[in-house]
Amino acid sequence: MKRSTYMKSFVVFLLLGMVFASCCPKMDASTRVEATFIKMLERTAAKLKFSPEQYAEFVKLKAQIHKNFHQCWVKRREALRRIKEEGVREKPDVEKMTHLFQEVFNEEVYRINETFDLMVEFTAVLNEQQKRELARMISLWVSRWN
């Protein structure tokens, strides 16, 4: 092959790489946390072998978790918009901007805690054997932290 053919091929591959790299979904913190919760729940559900009724409740739980984090995302976008507006003013109020950032982080913590509450409520639909297995899995998971 000629040198120009190699160069053209390189440029084409470079452009394709840039296109594919820019197509990746943009995720904020709450979206990543939601994805982590859902992934862990699905792994746990596979091990607990739900009945059809339990699986229906599990689907509802995942929908509630998604709604919970979506509300967090909406509030985060609004707070970030307000921070940007404040930042472009002639005399931006840094204290107000900091307060808005704190609200965003407090909202994320609130939503995470609410998700744990939803998961605890879900354990009511589990039978005794599933509850014991869940407790064992949680203990094993926590033991890895040390």
C-alpha positions in Angstrom: 0.0 0.0 0.0 1.0 3.5 -0.5 1.8 5.9 2.2 -1.3 8.0 1.4 -3.5 5.0 1.8 -2.1 4.3 5.3 -2.7 7.9 6.2 -6.3 7.9 4.9 -7.0 4.7 6.8 -5.5 6.2 10.0 -7.6 9.3 9.7 -10.8 7.3 9.1 -10.1 5.1 12.1 -9.3 8.2 14.2 -12.5 9.9 13.2 -14.5 6.7 13.9 -12.9 6.4 17.3 -13.8 10.0 18.1 -17.4 9.4 17.0 -17.8 6.3 19.1 -16.1 7.9 22.1 -18.5 10.9 22.0 -21.5 8.6 21.8 -21.1 7.2 25.3 -23.9 8.1 27.7 -23.2 11.0 30.1 -24.0 9.9 33.6 -24.2 12.0 36.7 -23.6 10.8 40.3 -27.2 9.9 41.0 -27.5 7.9 37.7 -24.4 5.9 38.6 -25.7 5.3 42.1 -29.1 4.1 40.7 -27.3 1.8 38.3 -25.3 0.3 41.1 -28.3 -0.3 43.3 -30.2 -1.9 40.4 -27.3 -4.1 39.5 -26.8 -5.3 43.0 -30.6 -5.9 43.4 -30.7 -8.0 40.2 -27.7 -10.1 41.3 -29.4 -10.6 44.7 -32.8 -11.4 43.1 -31.2 -14.1 40.9 -29.8 -15.8 44.0 -33.0 -15.6 46.0 -35.2 -17.2 43.2 -38.3 -15.1 43.5 -41.8 -16.5 43.0 -43.9 -14.8 40.3 -45.6 -12.6 42.9 -42.3 -11.7 44.5 -40.9 -10.9 41.1 -43.8 -8.5 40.4 -43.1 -6.7 43.6 -39.4 -6.6 42.7 -40.3 -4.9 39.4 -42.3 -2.4 41.3 -39.3 -1.8 43.7 -37.0 -1.1 40.7 -39.6 1.3 39.3 -39.8 3.1 42.6 -36.0 3.3 42.9 -35.8 4.7 39.3 -38.5 7.3 40.1 -36.7 8.2 43.4 -33.4 8.9 41.6 -35.1 10.6 38.6 -36.5 13.1 41.1 -33.0 13.6 42.4 -31.7 14.2 38.9 -34.4 16.7 38.2 -33.6 18.7 41.3 -29.9 18.5 40.6 -30.4 19.9 37.0 -32.5 22.7 38.4 -29.9 23.5 41.1 -27.0 23.5 38.6 -29.0 25.8 36.3 -29.5 28.2 39.2 -25.8 28.0 40.1 -24.8 28.8 36.5 -27.2 31.8 36.5 -25.7 33.1 39.7 -22.2 32.6 38.4 -22.7 34.8 35.3 -24.1 37.7 37.3 -22.0 40.8 37.7 -21.5 40.2 41.4 -22.2 36.5 42.0 -23.1 35.4 45.5 -20.6 32.7 46.2 -22.4 31.8 49.5 -25.6 31.2 47.6 -23.8 29.1 45.1 -22.2 27.0 47.8 -25.6 26.6 49.5 -27.1 25.3 46.3 -24.2 22.8 46.0 -24.9 21.6 49.5 -28.6 21.2 48.7 -27.6 19.0 45.7 -25.5 16.7 47.9 -28.0 16.6 50.7 -30.7 15.6 48.2 -28.5 12.8 46.9 -27.9 11.5 50.4 -31.7 11.7 51.1 -32.5 9.7 48.0 -29.9 7.0 48.8 -31.4 6.7 52.3 -34.9 6.5 50.8 -33.8 3.7 48.5 -32.5 1.7 51.5 -35.8 2.2 53.1 -37.6 0.9 50.0 -35.4 -2.1 50.0 -36.1 -2.8 53.7 -39.8 -2.5 53.0 -39.4 -5.0 50.2 -38.1 -7.7 52.5 -41.6 -8.1 53.9 -42.5 -10.1 50.7 -39.6 -12.5 51.2 -40.2 -15.9 52.9 -38.1 -16.9 55.9 -35.5 -18.9 53.9 -35.0 -16.0 51.5 -34.6 -13.6 54.5 -31.9 -15.9 56.0 -30.1 -16.1 52.6 -30.3 -12.3 52.2 -28.9 -11.8 55.7 -26.1 -14.2 54.9 -25.3 -12.4 51.6 -25.3 -9.0 53.4 -22.9 -10.4 56.1 -20.6 -11.8 53.4 -20.6 -8.5 51.5 -19.9 -6.4 54.6 -17.1 -8.8 55.7 -15.2 -8.0 52.5 -14.9 -4.3 53.6 -12.2 -5.2 56.1 
